[in-house]
Every structure is written in structure tokens, then in C-alpha cells.
Amino acid sequence: MVEKYGSNLNLRMLVASALLSALLFTSAGIYFLPRIISMVAQRKLTSVTQITNEGKAPLNQISHTHRLATADDHVIVRPNNDTFYSSAWLDLSKGPLVVHVPTMGDRYYSLQFMDAWTNAFAYIGTRATGSTEGVFVVVGPSWSGNLPNGMKIIYAPTNTVWIIGRTMVYGKDDITNVVKLQEKITLTPLISAKS
């Protein structure tokens, strides 16, 4: 009888250990996998010395694509094919960055802000902030200071931020208009920032 009880106890401990291991692995996977994916995307999109029109730019600079996405595009899992994309990776440990957007009229656009784990934490765009010109300052979690009047603040939960922008394109005849609008979406350091 003691042997039978001991066998059941060992089996229970083995099952409990396996369940605990699976839970820990799953929890770690849920926590770390988005960060790993984010780091791979960041490396792929910032490993250039100059801004390209293919979504690649050095840190703290913005790149705008000037073509519609195809099935061969894999940086974004399911890209739209009726918008031009913009992309920027921010390192806010060096201070805040200013995002300027032009008046977009009736055109849909959005800038999605994601933290180091790809959690969306803010949006600039037609639905979130409207279609008028705007100036926004993105600040890191430990930043403190004063901003010039007229700037709206965006608090980032991490110093690493990925901005993915989308600007609607109404066909081939509209491409020139979209490129001109994209050129007015800018990213610059806030010179007077205090960290």
C-alpha cells in the first residue's frame, strides 16, 4: 500500500511540475515574445545610415514609403494596400521628440504609437486627433520639464517607441499628393527639453 501511495504521489508531483513548467514557459513567452519581435523589426528598419522611402531610417528619424504594399511585404503582418506607410523608431532616453502633422483635409491618416512590447498606447490621426495641423511631443517615462505652448504631450511607457503611420491613397493619380503630405509629417528633437 505504501508503494502504491508513493507512486501516485510521484505521478502527481510530475504532473504538477509539468503544469508549472508549462505555465512559466507560457507566461515568459507571452511576456518576452513581443519584445523579441519588436527588437527584430527595429533592427531591420533602423540598420541604415540614411532615410529610405521603403520604411527604413536611423533611430529618431521617420521614413515614408512611396508605394502600395504587396504580398511580399512582411515587416507588418497584414499591410493595407490602399495606404502608404510611415515608420519611425524612437529612443526617448536622449530626450523628447516632436511630431508635426499637416492638415489632412478629408483624407484618412493615422500614426500609431507602440511601446517596446508592441502595445499601442497613443494615436495621432483622423479618428483620434482630427485632420488639422498638430504638434505633439513624445516623452519617455522618466522625463520632466516644460513644453512650449501649443504642443500636445504624448507620454510613452517605455523609452523605445515604434510609430507606424498610414496615409490613405485614392489610386495612382493620388500618389503625388500623398507623397507631398507625407513629407510634412516630421520628427525632430525637442531642443529645450530637460531630462
PELINFEN-V860580 format. One record per backbone hydrogen bond with DSSP energy under -0.5 kcal/mol. CO is the residue of the C=O (numbers start at 1). NH is the residue of the N-H. E is the energy in kcal/mol with one decimal. If there is no record, write none. Layout:
# PELINFEN-V860580
{{CO & NH & E} {CO & NH & E}}
This chain:
# PELINFEN-V860580
{{1 & 5 & -2.3} {2 & 6 & -2.7} {3 & 7 & -2.3} {4 & 8 & -2.1} {5 & 9 & -2.4} {6 & 10 & -2.4} {7 & 11 & -2.5} {8 & 12 & -2.7} {9 & 13 & -2.6} {10 & 14 & -2.4} {11 & 15 & -2.6} {12 & 16 & -2.9} {13 & 17 & -2.6} {14 & 18 & -2.4} {15 & 19 & -2.8} {16 & 20 & -2.7} {17 & 21 & -2.6} {18 & 22 & -2.5} {19 & 23 & -2.5} {20 & 24 & -2.8} {21 & 25 & -2.9} {22 & 26 & -2.8} {23 & 27 & -2.8} {24 & 28 & -2.9} {25 & 29 & -2.8} {26 & 30 & -2.8} {27 & 31 & -2.1} {28 & 32 & -3.5} {29 & 33 & -2.2} {32 & 36 & -2.4} {33 & 37 & -2.6} {34 & 38 & -2.4} {35 & 39 & -2.5} {36 & 40 & -2.2} {37 & 41 & -2.4} {38 & 42 & -2.7} {39 & 43 & -2.5} {40 & 44 & -2.4} {41 & 45 & -2.4} {42 & 46 & -1.8} {43 & 47 & -0.9} {45 & 57 & -2.4} {46 & 48 & -1.2} {53 & 66 & -1.1} {56 & 52 & -2.9} {58 & 61 & -1.2} {61 & 89 & -0.6} {63 & 87 & -2.5} {70 & 73 & -1.6} {76 & 79 & -0.7} {80 & 69 & -0.6} {82 & 169 & -2.8} {83 & 69 & -0.5} {84 & 167 & -2.1} {85 & 65 & -3.4} {86 & 165 & -2.7} {87 & 63 & -2.6} {88 & 90 & -0.5} {88 & 163 & -3.2} {89 & 60 & -3.3} {90 & 92 & -0.5} {90 & 161 & -1.7} {91 & 94 & -1.0} {92 & 95 & -1.5} {96 & 190 & -2.1} {97 & 138 & -3.1} {98 & 100 & -0.5} {98 & 188 & -2.3} {99 & 136 & -2.8} {100 & 186 & -1.8} {101 & 134 & -2.2} {104 & 107 & -1.8} {108 & 168 & -2.6} {109 & 126 & -2.1} {110 & 166 & -2.7} {111 & 124 & -2.0} {112 & 114 & -0.5} {112 & 164 & -2.2} {113 & 121 & -2.7} {113 & 122 & -1.1} {114 & 162 & -2.4} {115 & 118 & -2.1} {118 & 120 & -0.5} {119 & 115 & -2.2} {122 & 113 & -2.8} {124 & 111 & -3.3} {125 & 129 & -2.9} {125 & 130 & -1.8} {131 & 104 & -3.0} {131 & 105 & -0.9} {134 & 101 & -2.5} {135 & 152 & -2.4} {136 & 99 & -3.4} {136 & 138 & -0.5} {137 & 139 & -0.6} {137 & 154 & -3.3} {138 & 97 & -1.8} {139 & 156 & -3.0} {140 & 143 & -1.1} {148 & 151 & -1.2} {152 & 137 & -3.2} {154 & 139 & -2.6} {154 & 156 & -0.6} {159 & 92 & -3.1} {159 & 161 & -0.6} {161 & 90 & -3.4} {161 & 163 & -0.5} {162 & 114 & -2.3} {162 & 164 & -0.5} {163 & 88 & -1.9} {163 & 165 & -0.5} {164 & 112 & -2.9} {165 & 86 & -1.9} {166 & 110 & -2.2} {167 & 84 & -2.5} {169 & 171 & -0.7} {171 & 174 & -1.6} {172 & 175 & -1.1} {174 & 178 & -2.0} {175 & 179 & -2.5} {176 & 180 & -1.9} {177 & 181 & -1.9} {178 & 182 & -2.9} {179 & 183 & -2.0} {180 & 184 & -0.6} {181 & 184 & -1.1} {182 & 185 & -1.8} {184 & 186 & -0.8} {186 & 100 & -2.1} {188 & 98 & -4.2} {189 & 191 & -1.1} {190 & 193 & -1.5} {193 & 195 & -0.5} {194 & 144 & -0.8}}
